[in-house]
Amino acid sequence: MGNTCCVLLVDDDRNFSGLIKAYLESIIQARAVLLHTLDRFWHTLKENSFDNILMDSRLPNSTGIEMTEYLKNREFSLPVVMLTGEGSEQIAVKGICDGAIEQAGCRAQQVAGELLQFSKPTSDQNEWIEINKTIERGLTLLRGNLSSIDVDLTVKFGEDLPLLNGNAQQIQDLWVTFLLLAINACANGKFHLIQIEATIPENKPLLIKFADDEGEIPKEQINNLFEPVLLPPGLGRGTGMQLSICRDIVCQHNGTITTNMSKAGTVFTIQFSGERISHG
């Protein structure tokens, strides 16, 4: 396997696990084996050499916590990262106390750290969201990724932006995904520009733009850019799954997403026309 990290991902949520697998393979360049049930868990574990196990805390016929106990009893020493959408820290705390999440070498730590940037929405309940703060949190999460490439990042936060009604975790994950894709597109050893802008034009929807100066995507790929189909490697825009889920998140918040591409670079424009209130 060389330096490639191999991860066993166990999650019955097909949309979420598809995003995680695509993220692992396209951004971290890890090898990910995905299981939606536990039917072949032990067989898969024995037939492969894994560095990490990423496991949903709630699975058909079992729980992630129970499976970590079985792993310990069978003397498997792999680190396990628990994925939880419970909206409560009790499960994660119990997993940590039981040894479910362990430090086990640089590659394991890298994958665990990268993966935990993505989390399932902690609640189905909407709240009033400050867009600037969600962007700031996304930037904080990706500070290390940004420092690894030669890039000039410009961020323009709009003043007096209205609050958006929606799921704050999903919105933050949206910005993280766009940033990761921009970082991946610009990770070619050259100097690049990445720009983020949040504005509210007069009598217009709330507007957020993500732009980078990496080359344009071939015209034949543009129509499939937001569809859950595999994009060819080398485009620097993920596998197709990431942008598909981004589109779904935007639509769930009564928004639209468009792309403008040229030789000068790529601009993703997100507009939210849903429920808003003034901030202040």
BELMO-V486228 format. One record per helix or strand. SS is the DSSP state (H for helix, E for strand). FROM is the first residue (numbers start at 1). LEN is the number of residues. If there is no record, write none. Layout:
BEGIN
SS&FROM&LEN ; SS&FROM&LEN
END
This chain:
BEGIN
E&6&5 ; H&14&13 ; E&31&5 ; H&41&7 ; E&52&5 ; E&58&2 ; E&62&2 ; H&64&10 ; E&79&5 ; H&90&8 ; H&106&10 ; E&127&3 ; H&131&11 ; H&143&5 ; E&151&6 ; E&163&4 ; H&168&19 ; E&192&8 ; E&206&7 ; H&219&4 ; H&241&12 ; E&255&8 ; E&265&8 ; E&276&2
END
